[in-house]
Amino acid sequence: IVYPLIGLLTLIAIDFITGILAARKTGVAITSRTASKTIYKLLVYVLLIVTCRITDKLCNINFLLDSVVFFLATIELFSISENLLEIFQSPKISASRFTTLR
């Protein structure tokens, strides 16, 4: 249970840092409310991982935790890629082309 938490914590930290850089580049104000969303997200992820771990043990299954961690990591990687696109995109490329996948 420790390694998934460390991995997700790393991805959340990278997402937070790239989000700040993207906000600075686009001129979006960074507020404490925006930063607190990251803490809430981390708490929800931890609760979800602990719940999945308990469910895996109680039901004697071993795929729920791995599936949820993979799903959460995918969400974080997608968010990081959006932030990197905002940071490094040229003014001629519209970000709306890439956000239609949501």
N, C-alpha and C positions, 0 to 999 in steps of 0.2 A: 504493500500500500504506500510505502514511502517513495519509491521511484516514480510512480505516476504523479504523485503530488509535486515532486521536485521538477519533473518535466513540464507539467502544466504551469507551475509557478514561474519557471523560466520563460515559457511562451507568453504568459501574462505580462511579465516584466518587459519583454521585448515589444509586445503590443503596446504597452503603456508608453514606452520611450519613443517608439515610432509614431504613436498617436500625437505625442507632444510635438515632435518635429514636424509632422504634417500640419498640425494646427498652427504652428508658428509660420510655416511657409504660406499657408492659405489665409492667414490673418484672423483665424478664429480664436476668440478669447478662451483662455484656459482658466476655469474656475474650480473652487474646491468641490463644488457639486459634481463637476465632470470627473474630477479625480476620485471622488468617493464612489463613483460607479464601478471603478476597478476593484475597490475593496469589497463591495457588495458582490461583484461577480466572483471574486476569489472565494468568498464565504459560501456562496451557492455551489460552486464547483467542489469545494471540500466536503460539504454536506452530501452532495450527490455521490461523490466517490466513496465516502464512508457508508452511505446507505447501500450502494451497490455491493460493496465488500461484505457487509452483513448479510445481504440477500443471497449473495453467492455462497456464503458459508451455511446459512440456514437451509437453503434449498439444494445444497450440494451440486451446484452448477459452477462452472468456471469460465464463463464467457461474458457475463454481464459487465463486470468491471472493465475488462479489456475493451469491450465494445463502446462503453460510455467514454472511456479515456480517449479512444481513437476519435470518437465524434467530437469531443470537446477540443482536442488538439487540432482537428480539421477546422473547426470554427475559428480558433485562434490564428492558425496559419492563414486562413482567408482574410481575417482582419489585418494581419501584418502585411499581407500582399497589397491590400487596399491602401494602407498607410504608405507603403513604399512607392506605390503608384502616384500618390499625391505628392510625395517628396521629390521624386525623380522624373515626373512626367514633363514633357515639353509643353509649352502653352498651346500648341496646335492640336494636341491629343485631348479629347474630351473624356473625363472620367465616367461620364454617363454610359459610355459604350460598355464599360466593364462592370458596372453595377447593376445591369439589367438581369444578372443571374440570381439576384435575391429573390 
